[in-house]
């Protein structure tokens, strides 16, 4: 981990800032040091750190979605140059998940690089005499919110193997914490950030945050993330409370929310999850069960479009392309209202407020051209319905594997070849051993 922390510093100061999605002019950073930012940072320097942090969140994001989507049997990734997508990640022929392979080391390092950037931003804002208190609170709130989100993504990968929360000092790293402790620490970070935003008067130039770039909007984004963490903790009252302070709304647009954005400009990044339809060689394919299990008339079939020819590799095949991100500049959501509606449904089911849950589930169903739910009104049946709607509404957004794991249903995911496995967690990277 120590060598990664040194790398994180370099990435944060040099690479992430230079690749800002908001096309900021970062100037000459060849001689930049951490002390330059944390000594007495200007508003411009702090804003550059904010923009660089937003940009850095996109690094290896497609690989994170591959990890969750392949193990969660949402999709296949066929690649002539990288067989481990169909071997290691699916457990083929006795293959296991390695702690030294790209599928864990790369997303893990990228998320902690952003955490380091957040730590630098928080330290710089805390020590700057060139900003007022309400600005300082805004920077701290942003840093803590994004740090919490990045830690959550890594915890989603390693699950019971845990994560490090305290990585501020590369020479004195904090211990690994359990899954429950990790969620508690992430929730606490989000709560601290909410307090920061309540004292803030600030507005950032954030390409993917739309109307959620000022203190009020960032609070709503923060509370949306807090609702996700709360359902992972099975804190149903906490989830509902957080939703009430978020941008959640049963009658609001499903896609309202915060996104990773991409562009073709110099220094920007493309959405590398995108692969054109009907391509050969490098393809992302919907798992055959996606279309097979979908109700007739559901417009979410458009997320898995029919190919001209079946694609096959290593005993696997599919006739549908993943078509969630339909261009190289298509946004990828951090969190959006459709997920929040489903969080509301989940929390109300678990609290046995079943009528409210059915109302929320029908918003989703009817929003995708399906009839109202007509199954049994029991907690068990509605959990099944809720997970089904999450499967299709949040397809290839990184949720299916996590959802099936937290409901102890990984055994229900399809096994495509004799000897394949469904993994419950990634091992900690070799650098952590």
Wavefront OBJ file of the C-alpha trace (Angstrom):
o trace
v 0.000 0.000 0.000
v 2.836 2.414 0.765
v 4.123 2.384 -2.769
v 0.570 2.945 -3.993
v 0.154 5.906 -1.688
v 3.240 7.539 -3.185
v 1.779 6.849 -6.612
v -1.549 8.305 -5.515
v 0.139 11.576 -4.612
v 1.817 11.802 -7.990
v -1.380 10.887 -9.810
v -3.374 13.399 -7.823
v -1.035 16.324 -8.336
v 0.075 15.680 -11.874
v -2.169 13.265 -13.783
v -5.629 13.895 -12.383
v -5.328 17.641 -12.442
v -3.949 17.642 -15.970
v -6.914 15.583 -17.192
v -9.652 17.837 -15.815
v -13.039 17.235 -17.395
v -13.974 20.889 -17.008
v -11.116 21.911 -19.287
v -9.467 24.085 -16.666
v -6.086 25.664 -17.370
v -3.904 24.084 -14.717
v -0.738 25.860 -15.771
v 2.720 24.420 -15.283
v 2.681 21.736 -12.605
v 6.153 20.395 -13.374
v 7.468 21.786 -10.137
v 4.304 21.428 -8.090
v 4.475 19.953 -4.608
v 1.856 18.933 -2.068
v 3.084 21.795 0.102
v 2.284 24.278 -2.669
v -1.361 23.289 -2.486
v -1.602 22.808 1.259
v 0.437 25.822 2.336
v -1.858 28.704 1.449
v -3.911 27.682 -1.566
v -5.769 30.219 -3.642
v -9.378 29.807 -4.769
v -8.094 28.999 -8.245
v -5.814 26.252 -6.921
v -8.586 24.804 -4.783
v -11.000 24.839 -7.714
v -8.404 23.046 -9.825
v -8.242 20.347 -7.170
v -12.044 20.080 -7.238
v -12.074 19.748 -11.033
v -9.223 17.274 -10.970
v -11.056 15.194 -8.411
v -14.154 15.064 -10.602
v -12.012 14.037 -13.553
v -10.112 11.377 -11.629
v -13.277 9.540 -10.644
v -13.568 8.364 -14.266
v -10.247 6.512 -14.248
v -10.780 2.735 -14.589
v -14.510 3.220 -14.116
v -15.271 0.965 -17.084
v -13.167 -1.756 -15.466
v -15.140 -1.404 -12.226
v -18.359 -1.861 -14.226
v -16.819 -4.888 -15.971
v -15.907 -6.428 -12.618
v -19.368 -6.030 -11.143
v -21.237 -6.769 -14.364
v -19.358 -9.933 -15.323
v -19.381 -11.525 -11.867
v -23.012 -10.444 -11.446
v -23.883 -12.232 -14.726
v -25.220 -9.103 -16.344
v -22.767 -9.237 -19.231
v -19.746 -10.775 -20.907
v -16.666 -8.918 -22.092
v -15.033 -10.721 -25.010
v -11.521 -9.532 -25.788
v -8.968 -11.185 -28.035
v -6.162 -9.580 -26.066
v -7.490 -10.223 -22.540
v -8.877 -13.715 -21.783
v -9.230 -13.121 -18.034
v -12.614 -11.457 -18.555
v -14.024 -14.891 -19.423
v -11.720 -17.020 -17.266
v -10.782 -15.494 -13.907
v -13.868 -13.327 -13.466
v -16.157 -16.271 -14.228
v -14.079 -18.908 -12.468
v -13.592 -20.999 -15.613
v -11.805 -24.367 -15.356
v -10.643 -23.827 -11.803
v -9.510 -20.230 -12.369
v -9.539 -17.983 -9.318
v -9.395 -14.272 -8.729
v -5.771 -13.184 -8.447
v -4.683 -10.431 -6.074
v -2.129 -9.153 -8.603
v -4.203 -8.868 -11.772
v -5.487 -5.713 -13.427
v -9.137 -6.334 -12.546
v -8.494 -5.508 -8.858
v -5.203 -3.575 -8.780
v -6.247 -0.962 -11.365
v -9.670 0.100 -10.028
v -8.392 -0.142 -6.449
v -5.460 2.187 -7.153
v -7.633 4.619 -9.124
v -10.162 4.971 -6.332
v -7.462 5.557 -3.727
v -5.795 8.077 -6.039
v -8.982 10.135 -5.846
v -9.130 9.609 -2.073
v -5.624 11.065 -1.885
v -6.739 14.002 -3.993
v -9.660 14.554 -1.610
v -7.291 14.479 1.357
v -5.067 17.084 -0.314
v -8.097 19.264 -1.075
v -9.328 19.051 2.508
v -5.898 19.868 3.916
v -5.400 22.733 1.489
v -8.795 24.241 2.301
v -8.245 23.817 6.038
v -4.953 25.753 5.968
v -5.723 28.434 3.424
v -6.071 31.987 4.743
v -7.204 33.168 1.307
v -10.758 31.856 1.610
v -13.592 32.615 4.002
v -15.228 30.111 6.357
v -18.242 29.412 4.154
v -15.964 28.602 1.215
v -13.825 26.355 3.386
v -16.902 24.411 4.443
v -17.845 23.895 0.803
v -14.456 22.478 -0.139
v -14.419 20.218 2.917
v -17.931 18.966 2.193
v -17.039 18.173 -1.413
v -13.807 16.406 -0.436
v -15.502 14.264 2.203
v -18.456 13.375 -0.030
v -16.312 12.236 -2.944
v -13.901 10.423 -0.620
v -16.833 8.492 0.837
v -18.083 7.576 -2.642
v -14.682 6.323 -3.775
v -14.208 4.242 -0.626
v -17.645 2.721 -1.166
v -16.727 1.554 -4.674
v -13.638 -0.230 -3.383
v -15.605 -1.763 -0.532
v -18.123 -3.033 -3.093
v -15.279 -4.975 -4.700
v -13.589 -6.434 -1.618
v -16.679 -6.744 0.622
v -15.777 -8.852 3.673
v -12.052 -8.451 2.946
v -12.457 -4.808 3.927
v -10.744 -1.547 3.034
v -8.472 1.030 4.582
v -10.250 4.211 5.646
v -7.276 6.147 6.982
v -4.699 6.601 4.221
v -3.771 10.221 4.853
v -0.202 9.433 5.955
v 1.637 7.079 3.554
v 4.166 6.256 6.268
v 1.514 5.402 8.855
v -1.477 3.844 7.156
v -4.537 2.954 9.145
v -5.637 -0.659 9.538
v -8.014 -2.582 7.351
v -11.557 -2.421 8.658
v -14.400 -4.900 8.261
v -17.265 -4.458 5.828
v -19.576 -3.173 8.579
v -16.913 -0.832 9.923
v -16.218 0.408 6.402
v -19.872 1.249 5.799
v -20.078 2.993 9.180
v -17.007 5.097 8.389
v -18.356 5.993 4.952
v -21.724 6.977 6.444
v -19.912 9.111 9.013
v -17.923 10.874 6.290
v -21.139 11.650 4.433
v -22.752 12.981 7.612
v -19.729 15.208 8.289
v -19.922 16.514 4.741
v -23.610 17.270 5.168
v -22.738 19.416 8.190
v -20.041 21.157 6.138
v -22.515 21.968 3.370
v -25.002 23.390 5.888
v -22.378 26.049 6.695
v -21.225 26.584 3.113
v -21.854 29.210 0.496
v -20.151 28.001 -2.634
v -20.781 26.910 -6.214
v -18.366 24.785 -8.233
v -17.966 24.367 -11.976
v -18.606 20.626 -12.176
v -19.470 19.248 -15.595
v -21.411 16.215 -14.417
v -23.245 17.742 -11.469
v -25.733 19.887 -13.375
v -27.934 21.681 -10.861
v -26.213 20.004 -7.927
v -23.005 22.073 -7.910
v -23.802 24.505 -5.094
v -24.103 23.805 -1.386
v -27.801 22.962 -1.550
v -27.399 20.699 -4.569
v -24.330 18.965 -3.187
v -26.261 18.286 0.009
v -28.945 16.538 -2.037
v -26.291 14.491 -3.853
v -24.643 13.658 -0.540
v -27.934 12.484 0.940
v -28.635 10.345 -2.137
v -25.335 8.541 -1.532
v -26.184 8.305 2.177
v -29.450 6.557 1.275
v -27.525 3.962 -0.757
v -25.144 3.343 2.135
v -28.053 3.093 4.568
v -29.734 0.271 2.632
v -26.408 -1.548 2.519
v -26.405 -1.216 6.324
v -30.042 -2.345 6.502
v -30.778 0.985 8.156
v -34.212 1.447 6.627
v -35.246 4.509 8.642
v -31.915 6.123 7.841
v -32.436 5.459 4.139
v -35.855 7.109 4.150
v -34.558 10.071 6.126
v -31.698 10.559 3.682
v -34.051 10.288 0.700
v -36.168 13.109 2.122
v -33.129 15.392 1.945
v -31.995 14.206 -1.483
v -33.298 14.879 -4.997
v -35.592 11.834 -4.763
v -39.075 12.129 -6.192
v -41.609 9.577 -7.380
v -42.743 11.996 -10.074
v -39.303 13.230 -11.106
v -37.303 12.195 -14.153
v -35.633 8.812 -13.711
v -32.319 10.212 -14.979
v -32.197 13.229 -12.678
v -28.916 13.036 -10.814
v -25.140 13.340 -10.986
v -23.035 11.841 -13.763
v -19.508 11.156 -14.885
v -19.183 13.061 -18.156
v -16.813 12.442 -21.031
v -15.590 14.410 -24.019
v -13.367 14.470 -27.057
v -11.464 17.623 -26.161
v -7.765 17.797 -25.489
v -6.975 16.368 -22.054
v -10.454 14.879 -21.668
v -11.435 11.224 -21.447
v -13.780 9.020 -23.449
v -16.298 6.580 -22.018
v -14.316 3.391 -22.536
v -17.255 1.184 -21.577
v -18.818 2.077 -24.929
v -18.307 -0.411 -27.750
v -20.249 -0.008 -31.037
v -23.036 -2.429 -31.864
v -22.364 -5.549 -33.944
v -18.639 -5.279 -33.469
v -16.404 -8.343 -33.610
v -13.397 -9.036 -31.412
v -13.747 -6.542 -28.546
v -17.404 -6.688 -27.478
v -19.566 -6.270 -24.410
v -22.573 -8.552 -24.544
v -25.699 -8.830 -22.442
v -25.945 -12.104 -20.565
v -28.553 -14.278 -22.350
v -30.698 -14.321 -19.203
v -31.287 -10.569 -19.456
v -33.648 -10.795 -22.427
v -34.935 -14.250 -21.487
v -36.185 -13.081 -18.081
v -37.557 -9.698 -19.156
v -41.318 -9.171 -19.271
v -42.886 -8.684 -22.692
v -43.217 -5.013 -23.579
v -40.516 -3.776 -21.190
v -38.654 -0.972 -22.947
v -35.471 -1.842 -21.051
v -34.862 -4.453 -23.735
v -33.300 -1.470 -25.504
v -30.332 -1.787 -23.149
v -29.486 -5.119 -24.824
v -29.917 -4.774 -28.575
v -30.003 -7.702 -30.986
v -26.825 -8.334 -32.934
v -26.620 -9.230 -36.597
v -24.690 -12.357 -35.623
v -24.163 -14.299 -32.409
v -20.832 -13.656 -30.683
v -19.092 -16.629 -29.073
v -15.907 -17.197 -27.093
v -14.633 -19.901 -24.745
v -17.957 -21.705 -24.447
v -19.969 -18.505 -23.960
v -22.282 -16.819 -26.451
v -24.793 -14.014 -26.715
v -26.857 -12.448 -29.464
v -27.261 -9.065 -27.743
v -24.904 -6.146 -27.287
v -24.851 -4.098 -24.088
v -26.335 -0.781 -25.190
v -26.544 1.267 -22.015
v -23.865 3.811 -22.925
v -24.502 4.488 -26.592
v -21.543 6.679 -27.520
v -17.979 7.352 -26.457
v -19.187 10.510 -24.708
v -22.292 9.042 -23.051
v -22.474 9.870 -19.312
v -22.249 7.217 -16.594
v -24.360 7.957 -13.511
v -22.929 8.211 -10.043
v -26.483 8.095 -8.727
v -29.847 9.004 -10.225
v -33.486 9.251 -9.265
v -34.500 5.836 -10.615
v -32.154 4.238 -8.101
v -33.567 6.446 -5.347
v -37.128 5.351 -6.170
v -35.974 1.749 -5.857
v -34.209 2.524 -2.576
v -37.510 3.967 -1.340
v -39.287 0.790 -2.450
v -36.712 -1.382 -0.678
v -36.830 0.562 2.578
v -40.645 0.599 2.676
v -40.779 -3.144 1.957
v -38.373 -3.819 4.802
v -40.454 -1.616 7.116
v -43.551 -3.535 5.999
v -45.143 -0.422 4.490
v -46.162 -2.537 1.550
v -48.707 -0.195 -0.051
v -46.070 2.528 -0.341
v -43.641 0.001 -1.794
v -46.128 -1.093 -4.453
v -46.718 2.541 -5.389
v -42.986 3.062 -5.928
v -42.560 -0.193 -7.848
v -45.458 0.752 -10.106
v -43.772 4.058 -10.884
v -40.850 2.039 -12.195
v -42.955 -0.559 -13.977
v -45.269 1.898 -15.679
v -42.350 4.152 -16.538
v -41.031 1.251 -18.626
v -44.351 0.428 -20.322
v -45.365 -2.410 -18.024
v -48.694 -2.920 -16.305
v -49.076 -2.379 -12.585
v -47.754 -5.042 -10.239
v -50.335 -7.796 -9.760
v -48.396 -10.294 -7.664
v -48.825 -11.195 -4.026
v -48.542 -8.312 -1.554
v -46.125 -9.956 0.825
v -42.726 -8.806 1.977
v -40.994 -11.768 0.331
v -42.726 -11.353 -3.026
v -42.109 -7.618 -3.088
v -38.408 -8.097 -2.333
v -38.246 -10.371 -5.374
v -40.037 -7.761 -7.477
v -37.829 -4.958 -6.175
v -34.637 -6.863 -7.000
v -36.006 -7.623 -10.452
v -36.708 -3.966 -11.118
v -33.245 -3.014 -9.846
v -31.770 -5.622 -12.188
v -33.287 -3.999 -15.274
v -33.380 -0.339 -14.278
v -29.760 -0.300 -13.064
v -28.356 -2.697 -15.686
v -24.589 -2.286 -16.083
v -24.459 0.530 -13.533
v -22.615 -1.646 -11.005
v -25.444 -2.869 -8.748
v -26.648 -6.389 -9.615
v -23.722 -8.280 -8.064
v -23.868 -6.148 -4.908
v -27.647 -6.579 -4.627
v -27.572 -10.359 -4.973
v -24.720 -10.582 -2.478
v -26.397 -8.478 0.179
v -29.562 -10.606 -0.068
v -27.507 -13.833 0.034
v -28.747 -14.766 -3.445
v -25.472 -15.200 -5.328
v -26.370 -18.874 -5.711
v -29.267 -17.849 -7.967
v -26.979 -16.254 -10.555
v -26.576 -18.453 -13.652
v -23.579 -20.711 -14.157
v -22.862 -20.899 -17.891
v -20.181 -23.600 -17.988
v -19.488 -26.586 -15.740
v -16.998 -25.526 -13.091
v -17.667 -21.770 -13.290
v -17.957 -19.875 -10.007
v -19.774 -16.778 -8.760
v -17.332 -14.871 -6.595
v -18.512 -13.007 -3.509
v -15.514 -10.677 -3.199
v -12.194 -9.704 -4.712
v -9.026 -10.413 -2.751
v -7.069 -7.482 -1.423
v -4.434 -6.354 -3.950
v -1.003 -7.910 -3.581
v 0.401 -4.519 -2.563
v -1.706 -4.746 0.593
v -0.273 -8.092 1.709
l 1 2 3 4 5 6 7 8 9 10 11 12 13 14 15 16 17 18 19 20 21 22 23 24 25 26 27 28 29 30 31 32 33 34 35 36 37 38 39 40 41 42 43 44 45 46 47 48 49 50 51 52 53 54 55 56 57 58 59 60 61 62 63 64 65 66 67 68 69 70 71 72 73 74 75 76 77 78 79 80 81 82 83 84 85 86 87 88 89 90 91 92 93 94 95 96 97 98 99 100 101 102 103 104 105 106 107 108 109 110 111 112 113 114 115 116 117 118 119 120 121 122 123 124 125 126 127 128 129 130 131 132 133 134 135 136 137 138 139 140 141 142 143 144 145 146 147 148 149 150 151 152 153 154 155 156 157 158 159 160 161 162 163 164 165 166 167 168 169 170 171 172 173 174 175 176 177 178 179 180 181 182 183 184 185 186 187 188 189 190 191 192 193 194 195 196 197 198 199 200 201 202 203 204 205 206 207 208 209 210 211 212 213 214 215 216 217 218 219 220 221 222 223 224 225 226 227 228 229 230 231 232 233 234 235 236 237 238 239 240 241 242 243 244 245 246 247 248 249 250 251 252 253 254 255 256 257 258 259 260 261 262 263 264 265 266 267 268 269 270 271 272 273 274 275 276 277 278 279 280 281 282 283 284 285 286 287 288 289 290 291 292 293 294 295 296 297 298 299 300 301 302 303 304 305 306 307 308 309 310 311 312 313 314 315 316 317 318 319 320 321 322 323 324 325 326 327 328 329 330 331 332 333 334 335 336 337 338 339 340 341 342 343 344 345 346 347 348 349 350 351 352 353 354 355 356 357 358 359 360 361 362 363 364 365 366 367 368 369 370 371 372 373 374 375 376 377 378 379 380 381 382 383 384 385 386 387 388 389 390 391 392 393 394 395 396 397 398 399 400 401 402 403 404 405 406 407 408 409 410 411 412 413 414 415 416 417 418 419 420 421 422 423 424 425 426 427 428 429 430 431 432 433
